[in-house]
Every structure is written in structure tokens, then in C-alpha cells.
């Protein structure tokens, strides 16, 4: 009787031994990039305060301090993944971190809102090259059987960063000036750079083929136009505006031209035939839809906890801890659920949990026990963990290992566009519903103040505070109008999550039979030789 041959390890022994340390360095790099966007939300009020406390930024300038990052980040993600595959992921990671660190230091010392917007765009340029490279390196230091576990830990890190951003921001603002929320990145960048030079191996696509400049330009232009149109629509709370529609349709037209060009090219940046694979396309759609729903919720939950419930920015951040805890607990273990029940059942169940938690927000009032919010956040984190890990594994394993940067960049692009759409569309729903609900109560105000007070609950409460005792009569109507708007928005998010559940239930694969698993393993071994 002969013992079956053990397949040769594709990862060098030296790299294999330090793979978990490498994952730790990758997560540190990922942490600052993801954390930075959530940390800024806490500092918005301080930055809007006149100098010397803040920069005296207007509402529009504040939105662009956030949106400049999203726009550059989403526009360059795909290109960044291609560059990493071509010249080496370690080089791209190091370069991206250096640019991000310089941008952070400059942002901390901004003397005007315009400078802050420009330096945030520079930070996003660095971040766009860091995020896809972390997942690409991961795919090249772990053997295939360990990749789901590693991706689970990676996904948990994303959740942790989203949740600890507001907490970190709250602590810093309690003790230091507003620029500290950016300056904190610099020592972390220096630490990450040192560890990366020491531990992380370089990898690239051994056969990158010829450069596809037309495809690269079309992808950047198309993504930037699409995301800009989405952001502008959310800013105006009107997606029927002619400029908004023109920009969005122009973005979609350029992306359509990108797809047509790539199909005809003999050296495409993106092999669009990957999307003929229903499993791959369904996984991409699930990631976009879940971030659409979740980013919209994160947006309105901050106003609910701070404006309606009266919690401080730090307390508001601490309330998000159950979301992070659930992600950290369940994301690394989600692969065990997939092994037991298959991708289809796990991801669909995750999306149904997300839909249920969003529906729960539609029942929240000003006096709802806060522990219920904590339970909802915990369940939301658990649902997200059981979507992110399986779909990331499906996407990353659908493409050849040498194309890991492109695969990672694609999933991150869908995530960013989904998130930008969520904030813009659900933010627009929230704003429109709120304005409709509060309008009748603003009649006694002077005409000039009426428009300002109707913009958001923060604007109404700001006007009320300036009016003194007379303004107190606006507080309860403002809370009621916001709660109604939040309920409408939460139900819209619920609908989006349910659409995602239908997509995954129809197109993701179920649990393979033992015979199918044996066949797949044989094919993988053959492919690795």
C-alpha cells in the first residue's frame, strides 16, 4: 500500500514560518488606512469651529474633506492593484505608506479647509496603494488551505478599525488639538515601514504582459466620474439634478467603454470574462450591497447617538465596540461555518441578519434602552463577518494567485463604490425625509434661518441653541423628524440587504459534496505544480 504524495508547498519555508507575523504587519498597515476615515467623523464638529480651536470649515468644506479621500481612493484602487502585480506588492505597500504618512503630517498642520482637502486627497493616494496590496501579499504568503482563516482575520481587522476610529478620535480630541487625529498616523506608519522591510517578502505577477494605458485611464476616469456624481447627488440631496445625472451617466459610459475595450484587447488590465462566472459576480455584488447598507447606517447612527440621545463623540465611539467585538470574534471563525454549511447558506444568512438589524433601527425611539442598540450592533458585526470572509475568499480564490493584486483591488473598488453610494443615497433619503418632517415646525423662524435650520438635525439644534429659550420649542420636533427620517432610511437599507440575500441565494455555490471536494483538491494540486 502506497501513501499518497503530499503536495509540495508553494510558499518558501522561511516565509511560511513567519506568515502570522507578516499578517500582523499587513493588518497594522490596513488599520491606519481604514481607521483614518472613521476617525475624521468624530473631529468634524471641532474642525468646523472657528480658529484657533478649529479651521472654521463650512458644511460643504467638511463634506469635501471626507469625499476627497473617497473619490481619490475609489478612483485609483484598481490601478493600484495592477501596479502592485506588475512592479511588486512590497514596493507598492512601502511607497503607499510613505505617501500616506506625509499626507497625514501635512493634514495635521493644515492652515485652511482647502489645505485639509488637498492633503486628504494625498493621503488617499497613498491609501489606494496600501489596501489592495495587503490582501495580495496575504494570498502569496499563505497556502490555499490557510487562506480562508487568514482572510477572516484580515476582515476582522477592517471591522476593528471602523469601530476604534471614533474611540481613538474622541480620546485625542479630549486631550489635544484637532490635528492630532491625523498626526497619530505618523508613528504607526514609521513602525509599519520598519516591520515591513524586515518581514514582508515581495511578490509580483511573473507574466504581467504589456501595459494597458488606455484601460488604466478609462478605469480611473470612469470610477472618478461615477463616485463624484454619487457624492454630488448626496450633497444636493437630489439625484435628479441635471449635473448629477450627467456626471453619473458619463462615469457609467466610460466604464462601459472600459469593458468593451478590455474585451477586445489582447493584453487587458482586467479580464472581464471573470464576470461571466456567476459565483464571482454574486460575491462582488454581495460586498457592494452590504457596504451600501452598512455605510448608510453608520452615517445616521452617529446622529442618533449624539444628537438625539446626547452622547459625546467618545461615548458614541464606545457604543460601536460590540460591532468590532463581533467582527473580531466571528470573522476568523466564519470559514468553519462555510465548511459546515457552504458559501450560499453562510453568506445569505449573514445578509438576512444584516437586514433584520437594519429593520430594528426602524423601531428605535429617543428612549429605547441603549442595551438594545448594543445587541443590534453586535448582531450587525456578526452578520458582516459571515458575509465579508466567505465572499473575500470566493473572489480571491477565483483568480490566479499571480493576479492577487487585481482581485483584491476589484473587491475593494466594489466595496468603496457601494459604501459611497450608501452614504450618498441613504444620506439623501435621510436629508429629504428630515426636511419634509421639520418644515412645518420652522414657520416662526426668520426666512434666512428657515433654510439653514432645515438642512439637518445638527443645523436645527444649532439654530435652536442660538435662539435661547425660544429655541427650546424646536428640540422635540427636531428629534421626532429625525427619528422618522431614520426609520425610513433604515427600511431602505433593509430592502438593499434583502436584495443581496436573494443574489447570494441564487448564485453562490452550496456545500460541495465529498466527491466534488476531492476533485477540486486534485485540480488545485495539479495547478500548483
Buried (B, 14 or more C-beta within 10 A) or exposed (E): EEEEEEBEEEBEEEBBEBBEBBBBBBBBBBBBBBBBBBBBBBBBBBBBEEEEEBBEBEBEBBBBBBBBBBBBBBBBBBBBBBBBBBBBBBBBBBBBBBBBBBBBBBBBEBEEBBBBBBBBBBBBBBBBBBBBBBBBBBBBBBBBEBBBBBBBBBBBBBBBBBBBBBBBBBBBBEEEBBBBBBBBBBEBBEEBBEBBEEBBBBBBBEEBEEEBEBBBEBBBBBBBBBBBBBBBBBBBBBBEBEEBBEBBEBBBEBBEBBBEBBEEBEEBBBBBEBEEBEBBBBBBBBBBBBBBBBBBBBBBBBBBBBBBBEBBBBBBBBBBBBBBBBBBBBBBBBBBBBEEBBBBBBBBBBBBBBBBBBBBBBEBEEEBEEEEBBBBBBBBBBBBBBBBBBBBBBBBBBBEBBBBBBBBBBBBBBBBBBBBBBBBBBBBBBBBBBBBBBEEBBEEBEEEBBEBBBBBBBBBBBBBEEBEEEBEEBBEBBBBBBBBBBBBBBBBBBBBBBBBBEBBBEBBEEBEEEEEEEEEEEEBBEEEE
